[in-house]
Amino acid sequence: MRRFAYITTAGLLAIALLSGCSDKEPRSQKEPRSQKEPQSQKESQSDKEPQSDKDKLQGSWQMVSAERMGSPLPGFEKQKIVIEGDMLTFKQGDKVLFTGKITLDPSKQPKTLDMELTEDAQGHHRGEVSPGIYEVEGDTFKWCNASPGEPNGPKEFSTNKEKNHLLLVLKREKK
């Protein structure tokens, strides 16, 4: 029985060693696959568009328009949203108005973006969730959300007098 175990172990080691070598040169003399790729192929892979919506949303977004309950909101053009990882920061100049942790679900139609408020300059809604929907196409980000604490978010990118929804259209800030 012991002899069978030694033979089996020796056979497995031999297979492992042989599978790591080609007929011409041992594996240790081969270049790793990543070094064999042409330089232009490496560059084209790093220049590709982000793969996930979370990646696409990263960065700083300048407010283009804002609407609540069917009416445009003035003064929003001075505000911006910064998204870093799972955190969204809403700013006016250097002043932080609020921050929140965002959760995306791109599998739903329309896609959902829910935000749990973590910092609120007024302190009214900390810990509450603002349910919403989003769309990101190129350098344009649309986000429509309900007020924090409301159980039902919007189903379309519009506002009306019956629902207290906020519709934002933002453009990516150039670096």
N, C-alpha and C positions, 0 to 999 in steps of 0.2 A: 504494500500500500504506500509506504514511504517512497519507494522507488518510482511509482506512478506519479506521485505529486512532484518529485524533482524533474521528471521528464516533461510533465505538463508545464511546469513553470519555465523550464529551459526553452520549450517550444514557443510559449507566449512571448518570452523576451526576444527570441530570435525573430518572430513575426513583427514585434514592435520596432526592433532595430532595422529590419529590412524595409518596413513601410516608410521609414524616414529617409531612405536613401534611394537615389535613382541608379540606373545602370552605369552612369558615367562618373558622377561625383557624389561624395557624401553630403548629407544635408547641411552640415556645419560650414561647407564651403559655398553653399548657395546663398544668394541674396534674399532677404525677406521679401515677400510679395509687394509690400508697400514701397520698397525701394526700386522695384522693377517698373513701376508705373511711370509713364512719361510725365514730365513736368506739366505740360499743358493739360493733361487729364486731371492732375491734382488740382490745378487752379480752377478748372471748370466745375469740379465738384464743390469747392468752397464758395464759388460765386452763385450757386443755385439759390432759387427762392426758398424761404423757410418752408418746412414741411407741415407744421401744425399751425392752427390758428393762434395758439398761445405764442408761438415764435413770431408770427406775423404782427401781433399786437404789441410786442415789446418796443419801448421807446417813448418818445414825446409826441403828443398830438395836440395841435392848435385848434381851438374851437372855431368853426365856420358859422354855424347857426344853432339856435336853441329854441325850442317851442314847448310850451306847457299848456295843457287844456285848450288846444286849438289856437293859441296866440303866441306870436314870436316874443322872445325875451330879449330885451336890449342889454348891452354891456357884456355879453358872453364872449365877444371876440377878444377880450383881454385875458381870457381864462384858457387853461390847458390841462390836459390829463397826461400823467406820466405812468407808464406801466413797466414795472421791473419784477420779473418772476410772476408770483401770484398776487402782487400788491399793486393797487391802483391809487395814485395820489392826484387829487383835484386841487389845482393851484390858481391863484390870481396873483401874477407877479411872483414875488418870493414868498407870499403868504400861503400856507397850506390851509385849505378850507375843510378838507376831510380826506381820510385814507380808508381803504378797505381791502379785504382779501376777496379776490374774484375766483369764481368757479365757472368754467366753461363747459358746455355740452354741445359740441358741434354735430352730434348725431340727430338732434331734434330739428324739426322744421317749424318755425324758424329756429335758428341756433340760439341757445340761451346763455346769458351772462348774468349770474347772480353775484351780488356783492354784499358781504357782511361788513358793516362799518366798524372799523377798529379805532379810529380817531375822528372826532366830530368837533369842530371849533365851537359849536354852540352846546355840545354835550347832550343833545336831545335824543339821538338815535343810536348811540354806541351799542354794538352787539346785535342790532337789528339787521335783517337781510332785505335788500332791495332787489326784487326779481326783475329780470329784463331779458331782452333779445338783442342780438348784434349781427352785424354784417361787416366784413372787412374785404375790400377789393382794392388791390394795389395800395395807393397812398390815401384811401378814403376809409374811414371807420364810422359806421352808424350805430348808435346805441339808443335804444328806447327802453326806459325802465319805469317801474312803479315806485311810489314813495316807500321809504323804509318801513317795514312792518306789515305792509299790505300782503295778503296771501296770494293774490293772483297778479301775475305780470301781464304785460301787453302781448297780443297775438299778432300785431302788425305794426309797421313803422309809421304810425300816425298818432295824433292826439285829438281829443275832443273835450267838450265841456263836462261830460258825464264822468270821465275818469281822470284822476290826477297823475297822468303820465308825463314823462319828460323825454323829448326826442332831441338827441344831439347829433350833429354831423361835424366830424373833425377831419383835418388833413395832417398827415405826418410832417413833423418839422424836419427840415433839411439840416444835416449835420454841418 
